[in-house]
Amino acid sequence: MDQEYLNLLVDLHKHTERQGPGSAKMTKKAINLAGISSSTKLNIADMGCGTGASTIVLAKELKANITGVDFLEEFLDILAKKSNELDLGSYINTLNCSIDQLPFKDEEFDVIWSEGAIYNIGFEKGVNYWKKFLKKDGKLVVSEITWLTEDRPDHLEKYWKEAYPEIASASEKMRILEKAGFSPIAYFVLPENCWLDHYYLPLNKTYDNFAKRNSSKPHTSEIIQTSKQEQKLYEANRNYYSYGVYIAQKV
Ligand code: SAH
């Protein structure tokens, strides 16, 4: 992807609360299912945190030491500003780094969290690589694009095999977790409102201003069209795919 295209994607996505499907309610649900609480001071990494939708919820709920990791400084700056405004600055640090080349020590974290981001490095590679940074019995909470059914339309299969060849069903993802040395402890599917009310609909409201701000740039309308097409694909096929949220413990 060229730099100009990436800059436009950042400009489109930095004005909304989240950069991928999810919700505060589902982050809290995952916290509960992971069996973690504020009773001990946890060390948490939020991989691919973006502007910090989940990071902020983790800080509020767990009062933990949280490192939000992302390779886009513009997103991290927004997270840092937001966390100070909400008086959560003492819980949150940001780290500009690629999530597949981390500077952490082995067994540094009690919890590794990641919403809507692991596909960028691939689920199998990601969970295998991140495991060493978790303490024994530490928890991994990760959302990942998942087939919800055994059968699906050919065109959809073809689309996803090109967009993200690692898309698979939950049982296959759990097998990968087991092979990587995790014990799966819970799984749930992000409901429709995580895609529509919390992701695409807020994004829709920003298209006009995005187009005005970037009217002179060649890729502006293409980026809006691609985003609209992704939304249509989801709306037409919501019964076939979603993000699955995988909660597992390091063995
Ligand atoms: N977790 C946030 C953002 C999800 S979008 C949310 O749920 O709203 C995916 C994020 O991963 C983006 O912020 C993007 O900048 C980041 N990202 C993609 N590839 C990355 C990489 N290799 N290293 C670090 N961050 C990456």
Boltz pocket constraint, residues with backbone or C-beta under 6 A from the ligand:
constraints:
  - pocket:
      binder: B
      contacts: [[A, 17], [A, 18], [A, 19], [A, 20], [A, 21], [A, 22], [A, 47], [A, 48], [A, 49], [A, 50], [A, 51], [A, 52], [A, 53], [A, 54], [A, 69], [A, 70], [A, 71], [A, 72], [A, 75], [A, 97], [A, 98], [A, 99], [A, 100], [A, 114], [A, 115], [A, 116], [A, 117], [A, 120], [A, 121]]
      max_distance: 6.0
